[in-house]
Amino acid sequence: MSFSGFSFIFWRLMEILTLIPTMGMMAWIVHYFDSTNQRTPTEYLVMFIVSVLALAWALGTLFLYSRAKHSAGFVSFVDLLFVGAFIGAVYELRFIAKADCSNWTQSGTHTSNLGLIDISVNTYRLDTNKWCAMVKACFAFGIM
């Protein structure tokens, strides 16, 4: 196998590694809307559909590498179409780019007695908005 063959397989594997979490997180979000009998907003649905189709394309071209290498022009054309689709999906999710999905909150104080001195230390905890963090991760994976 040539260098181009290894390169093709390597990049397909990298695509799959970034598309699986994106598809999973978007599936979780789409399932939430489906289970609450609500219409899924377009910005989530576009990223979900593009990631599912791109994952199917990446898996298909990886497993059918022997055919894909003979039709490199077609495979690269479809890859460019997916680049455009991901640009559109990321554009739809642009509202999440400046969102702050986590913050530190004071969860209490801890007091220690050291004989002559009492030391009081504030304790903090990181609160993360799961929904926001997942959408922001999908936004980042879509850019990648």
C-alpha positions as CSV (number, residue, x, y, z in Angstrom):
1,M,0.0,0.0,0.0
2,S,1.3,3.4,-0.9
3,F,1.7,6.5,1.2
4,S,-1.5,7.9,-0.3
5,G,-3.4,4.8,0.8
6,F,-2.2,5.1,4.4
7,S,-3.0,8.8,4.3
8,F,-6.5,8.1,3.0
9,I,-7.2,5.5,5.7
10,F,-5.7,7.6,8.5
11,W,-7.8,10.7,7.6
12,R,-11.0,8.5,7.3
13,L,-10.3,7.2,10.8
14,M,-9.8,10.7,12.1
15,E,-13.0,11.8,10.5
16,I,-14.9,8.9,12.1
17,L,-13.3,9.7,15.5
18,T,-14.7,13.2,15.4
19,L,-18.0,12.3,13.8
20,I,-19.1,9.6,16.3
21,P,-19.2,12.0,19.3
22,T,-20.8,14.7,17.2
23,M,-23.5,12.4,16.0
24,G,-24.0,11.0,19.5
25,M,-24.4,14.3,21.2
26,M,-26.7,15.6,18.5
27,A,-28.8,12.4,18.7
28,W,-29.2,13.0,22.5
29,I,-30.4,16.6,21.8
30,V,-32.8,15.4,19.0
31,H,-34.1,12.6,21.3
32,Y,-34.8,15.2,24.0
33,F,-37.1,17.2,21.6
34,D,-38.6,14.0,20.3
35,S,-39.4,12.6,23.7
36,T,-41.0,15.9,24.9
37,N,-43.1,15.9,21.7
38,Q,-41.5,19.2,20.4
39,R,-40.2,20.2,17.0
40,T,-36.4,20.0,16.9
41,P,-35.0,23.4,16.1
42,T,-33.3,23.7,12.7
43,E,-29.8,24.5,14.0
44,Y,-29.6,21.2,15.9
45,L,-31.3,19.2,13.2
46,V,-28.9,20.4,10.4
47,M,-25.8,19.4,12.4
48,F,-27.3,16.0,13.3
49,I,-28.3,15.2,9.7
50,V,-24.9,16.3,8.3
51,S,-22.9,14.4,10.9
52,V,-25.0,11.2,10.3
53,L,-24.5,11.4,6.5
54,A,-20.8,12.3,6.8
55,L,-20.3,9.4,9.2
56,A,-22.0,7.0,6.8
57,W,-19.9,8.3,3.9
58,A,-16.6,8.1,5.9
59,L,-17.4,4.5,6.9
60,G,-18.5,3.5,3.4
61,T,-15.4,4.9,1.7
62,L,-13.2,3.4,4.4
63,F,-14.6,-0.1,4.0
64,L,-14.8,0.2,0.2
65,Y,-11.3,1.7,-0.1
66,S,-10.4,-0.5,-3.1
67,R,-13.3,1.0,-5.0
68,A,-12.7,4.5,-3.7
69,K,-9.2,4.7,-4.9
70,H,-10.3,4.2,-8.5
71,S,-12.9,7.0,-8.3
72,A,-10.8,9.5,-6.3
73,G,-12.4,12.4,-8.2
74,F,-15.9,11.5,-7.1
75,V,-14.8,10.8,-3.5
76,S,-13.1,14.2,-3.3
77,F,-16.1,15.9,-4.8
78,V,-18.5,14.4,-2.2
79,D,-15.9,15.3,0.5
80,L,-16.0,18.9,-0.6
81,L,-19.8,18.8,-0.5
82,F,-19.6,17.7,3.1
83,V,-17.2,20.5,3.8
84,G,-19.8,22.9,2.6
85,A,-22.5,21.1,4.6
86,F,-20.5,21.4,7.8
87,I,-19.8,25.1,7.1
88,G,-23.6,25.5,6.9
89,A,-24.2,23.5,10.0
90,V,-21.6,25.5,12.0
91,Y,-23.2,28.7,10.7
92,E,-26.5,27.6,12.0
93,L,-24.9,26.9,15.4
94,R,-23.1,30.2,15.5
95,F,-25.1,31.4,18.5
96,I,-23.2,29.1,20.8
97,A,-19.7,30.4,20.0
98,K,-19.7,33.1,22.7
99,A,-21.8,31.1,25.3
100,D,-20.3,30.5,28.7
101,C,-21.2,27.0,29.6
102,S,-19.6,26.7,33.0
103,N,-19.0,28.8,36.1
104,W,-17.4,28.4,39.5
105,T,-19.8,28.7,42.5
106,Q,-19.0,28.8,46.2
107,S,-20.2,25.6,47.7
108,G,-19.4,26.3,51.3
109,T,-16.6,26.9,53.7
110,H,-14.2,24.6,55.5
111,T,-12.9,25.6,58.9
112,S,-9.8,24.1,60.4
113,N,-8.7,24.7,64.0
114,L,-4.9,24.8,64.3
115,G,-4.8,25.5,68.0
116,L,-4.3,29.2,68.3
117,I,-5.6,30.0,64.8
118,D,-8.9,29.1,63.1
119,I,-8.5,28.9,59.3
120,S,-11.6,29.3,57.2
121,V,-11.3,28.3,53.5
122,N,-14.0,28.8,50.9
123,T,-14.7,25.7,48.7
124,Y,-15.7,26.1,45.1
125,R,-17.4,23.8,42.6
126,L,-17.5,23.9,38.9
127,D,-21.1,24.0,37.5
128,T,-21.4,23.0,33.9
129,N,-24.6,23.4,31.8
130,K,-24.6,20.0,30.0
131,W,-26.8,21.1,27.1
132,C,-24.7,24.2,26.4
133,A,-21.4,22.2,26.7
134,M,-22.6,19.5,24.3
135,V,-23.8,22.0,21.7
136,K,-20.5,23.9,21.9
137,A,-18.6,20.6,21.6
138,C,-20.6,19.8,18.4
139,F,-19.9,23.3,17.1
140,A,-16.1,22.7,17.7
141,F,-16.2,19.2,16.1
142,G,-18.1,20.7,13.1
143,I,-15.3,23.2,12.6
144,M,-12.7,20.4,12.8
